[in-house]
Amino acid sequence: MKIGDKLPQVTFRTRIRDEAVGGPNPFRWQDMTTDDYFKGKRVVLFSLPGAFTPTCSTYQLPGFEKAFGQMRELAIDAIYCMSVNDSFVMNQWAKTQGLQNVAVIPDGSGEFTEKAGMLVRKDNLGFGARSWRYAAVVNDGVVEAWFEEPGRMDDCPEDPYGETSPESVLAWLQNARVAEPA
């Protein structure tokens, strides 16, 4: 992906809470498309190797959660966290993280991630196919800014983190605002 690219069109299999379902597990399947998440909105999308993993759970996701107010002031409508994990895992991760501001998108089959060119193998960690760490500012489904960790490769022996941090994205948003004509 690069600046100016349209996001891949896919359907995400999500589970949403629905009290009408009843019982101890009141959730139902709901398909969501790329357009459902991105059409007509300016959002931050970030993707990471896996729910419940150390860097993702300790720094990246909580950092974006905390930065939501500042990003909202800089014309961001939503922040989405995507991972090649199923909806059950993503929902539980969001719950344990106490998310109020960041919504999770499950790319369980990795279809979106593959079409975005960001699917890598992490067999060296026992993960299988996962997302390389990236972030983007997306305006109405078009990439406005792109952030990617260096060294993208299969079975990377390291997990670089910095380019896709909430601080990096926030700095870009602040600089883009300053650069806007009056």
N, C-alpha and C positions, 0 to 999 in steps of 0.2 A: 504494500500500500504506500501511497505517497500523497502529498497535498494535491487536491483537486480530484482524487479518485472517489467514485461512488462506492458505498459499502456494498458488500455482497448481499444478495437477496436470498434469505433462507427462512425457514420456519423453525422456531425454537419450541421444544416440548417442555412446558412449564406446569407446575402444580401450584394452584392458588387455593387459599382458604375460602371455604364456602360453607357457612353454617347450615344451609339447606341440606347438605349431604348428611349431617348428623354423625353420631357415633364418636368414637375416640380419635378418629383420624379424619376430620372434616375438610378434606382437600379433594379437588377434582383436577383433571387434566384440562389445560387450556393452551391451545396453540397460539403463539405470538410470532409475528413476522418482524423482519427488519424494519419495515415501515411503521409498525405499531410502536416500536421503541424510538425511532429516529425522525420520522416525517414531521416537518413543521417545528422542530425543536433544535436548540443549540445545546449540545451535551458534551460532557467528558466521558469517554469510554476508556477504561483501562482493563487489560487482560493480564493474567498471571498464571504461573504453572499449576497451582492447585489450592483448593480450599483446605483450610486447616494446616497449611504448611507454614514454617516459621517466619520467613520474611513477609509473606503475604498477610499473615494473621497479626504480626506484631507491629509492622511498619506501614505497609502500603495501604491496606484496606482501612485501618483506623485513621491513617493520615488523611485520606480522602474524605472519610466521614467527618472529621474535624474541620476540614477546609471548605465544607459545603457552603457555609454562610458567606465566606469571602468570594467563592466562585460564583455564587448566586448574584452577588453585587456586581460581578463582571459579566453579566448577561448569560449565565449558564442556567438552563432550565432543569437539568437532571444530571446525576452522576451514575454511571453504570459500571459494575464490575462483572467481567466475563471470565469464565474459566471452562476448560474442557472437563467438566464434571456434570453429573446429572442433576436434575432439579431437586431431588431428595437431599443430596449432599449440599447443594447451594443454599437451599432453604434453611437447613439446620445450621450451616455456617453463619448465615445472616442472623439467625436467632441467637446463637452463642456470642456473636459480636455485638449484639444489641443495636443493630443498624436502624437508624431513623431517617437518614438522608441519602444513603447509597442503596440503589436497587441492584439485585444480582440477576445476571442473565446466564442460564445454564446452556452451554454449548456441548451437551453430552456426547454427541457423536463427533464433534470437532469439525462439522461441516463449514460453519462460518470461518473458523480459524484457518482451516485449510484453504478456503477460497480467498482469504485475506493474505495468504502466503506466509502465515506465522505458525503453522503446525510443525513441531519438531518432535523427535523421539527422545525420551528420557528413560530408556531402558536401563541405563547405568544406575538409575535410582529406583528401578522397579515401578516406574510410573506409566510406561508406554507412551502413547501419543499425547502430547500436551501443547499448550500455547507457550510461545516465546513471550517474554515480558514486553508489553508495549502499552502506549497510551495515545489517545487522540482527542482533539477537539473536533467535533462533528457538527456541521451546520446543515440541517435538513437532509441528512443522509450523505453529505459530501465532506471529505476530510479537509479540515481547515488548517490543522497543525498535526504533526506526527512526531512521536517520541518512541524510540526503540533502544533497548539495551544493546551494547556492542557485542560482537562475537557470536551471532546467531548460528547455531549448528546443532546437529543431532548429538545426543549424549555429551553435551557440554559438561566439563568437569567442575564448572563453577556456576553460580547463579548471580550474574551481575545485577546490581540494583542501584539506581541513581537517576538515570535519564528519565525514567518513568515515575519518579516519585511525585507525590502531590505538590511538593515544593517547586519542582521543575515546571510542572504544568501551571501552577499558580503564577510563577514568575513570568511565563510566556503570556498568560492572560493579562497580567498587569502591564507588561510592555506593549502588548497589542492595543490595549486601551489608550495608553499614552500616545501611541503612533497614529491613532485615529484622527482624521481631520476634524476641526471644530465646526 
